[in-house]
Amino acid sequence: MSAFQHISPADACQLMKDHEVQIADIRDPKSFSTARMQGAQSLNNDNVSDFVLNGEFENPLIVCCYHGISSQPAAEFLASQGFEQVYSLDGGFDAWSQQFPELMDTDA
């Protein structure tokens, strides 16, 4: 059994309304800087140690990638580091941006 759960964009949106949620975006820096889920943090190999060290382990954590594939092993890793509620966003940023374009931050 996985230590993380899958979450649909609609359920992630509701979770964000109901709780203080952390969002870890593991896409490349250029994609992240162009557009991201509101409140998302860029997470990569360079800052993952600090992210875990300063983690808010009791808050739900949604891991976002491009299409919901790469986020699964990342979510598994973060769950193994002590985060209590870890979710991999099904469909990734692609699905989120199609369903909730109004809930994105952009630098454009």
C-alpha positions as CSV (number, residue, x, y, z in Angstrom):
1,M,0.0,0.0,0.0
2,S,1.2,3.5,-0.9
3,A,1.9,6.0,1.8
4,F,0.3,8.7,-0.5
5,Q,-3.1,9.0,-2.0
6,H,-4.3,10.1,-5.4
7,I,-6.4,13.2,-5.6
8,S,-8.5,14.6,-8.5
9,P,-8.3,18.3,-9.3
10,A,-11.8,18.8,-8.0
11,D,-11.1,17.1,-4.7
12,A,-7.8,19.0,-4.5
13,C,-9.7,22.3,-5.0
14,Q,-12.1,21.3,-2.2
15,L,-9.2,20.3,0.1
16,M,-7.6,23.7,-0.5
17,K,-10.8,25.4,0.5
18,D,-11.2,23.4,3.7
19,H,-7.6,23.2,4.9
20,E,-4.3,25.0,4.9
21,V,-2.6,23.0,2.1
22,Q,1.0,22.8,0.9
23,I,1.5,22.4,-2.8
24,A,4.9,21.1,-4.1
25,D,5.3,21.6,-7.8
26,I,8.1,19.4,-9.2
27,R,8.0,20.6,-12.8
28,D,11.0,22.4,-14.3
29,P,11.7,25.9,-13.1
30,K,10.7,27.6,-16.4
31,S,7.3,25.9,-16.5
32,F,6.8,26.7,-12.8
33,S,7.7,30.4,-13.3
34,T,5.3,30.6,-16.3
35,A,2.2,29.2,-14.5
36,R,1.5,27.2,-11.3
37,M,-1.3,26.3,-8.9
38,Q,-2.0,29.2,-6.5
39,G,0.3,29.0,-3.5
40,A,2.6,26.3,-5.0
41,Q,6.2,26.0,-4.1
42,S,8.8,24.8,-6.6
43,L,10.4,21.6,-5.4
44,N,13.5,20.2,-6.9
45,N,16.7,18.3,-5.9
46,D,18.3,21.5,-4.8
47,N,15.7,22.5,-2.2
48,V,14.1,19.2,-1.2
49,S,16.3,18.9,1.9
50,D,15.2,22.3,3.2
51,F,11.6,21.6,2.3
52,V,11.7,18.4,4.5
53,L,13.7,20.1,7.2
54,N,11.1,23.0,7.5
55,G,8.1,20.8,6.6
56,E,4.6,21.4,8.0
57,F,4.1,17.7,8.5
58,E,0.5,18.0,9.8
59,N,-0.8,20.0,6.8
60,P,-2.0,18.2,3.7
61,L,0.6,18.2,0.9
62,I,-0.3,18.0,-2.8
63,V,2.5,17.1,-5.2
64,C,2.0,18.3,-8.7
65,C,3.9,17.5,-11.9
66,Y,3.0,17.8,-15.6
67,H,0.5,14.9,-16.0
68,G,0.3,13.1,-12.6
69,I,3.0,10.5,-13.2
70,S,6.3,11.9,-11.8
71,S,4.4,13.2,-8.8
72,Q,3.7,9.7,-7.6
73,P,7.3,8.7,-6.6
74,A,7.9,12.2,-5.3
75,A,4.7,11.9,-3.1
76,E,5.9,8.5,-1.9
77,F,9.3,9.9,-0.9
78,L,7.7,12.9,0.9
79,A,5.3,10.6,2.8
80,S,8.4,8.5,3.8
81,Q,9.9,11.7,5.3
82,G,7.1,12.1,7.7
83,F,4.4,14.2,5.9
84,E,1.1,12.8,7.2
85,Q,-1.3,13.5,4.4
86,V,0.4,13.4,1.0
87,Y,-1.5,13.4,-2.3
88,S,-0.4,13.0,-6.0
89,L,-2.5,15.3,-8.2
90,D,-4.2,13.1,-10.9
91,G,-3.7,14.6,-14.3
92,G,-1.1,17.0,-12.9
93,F,-0.8,20.6,-13.8
94,D,-2.2,19.9,-17.2
95,A,-5.6,18.8,-15.7
96,W,-5.5,21.5,-13.1
97,S,-5.0,24.3,-15.6
98,Q,-7.9,23.0,-17.7
99,Q,-10.3,22.7,-14.9
100,F,-9.3,25.7,-12.7
101,P,-7.6,28.4,-14.8
102,E,-8.8,31.0,-12.3
103,L,-6.8,29.3,-9.5
104,M,-3.4,29.7,-11.1
105,D,-0.6,32.1,-10.5
106,T,1.2,33.3,-13.6
107,D,4.2,35.6,-14.3
108,A,2.9,36.5,-17.7
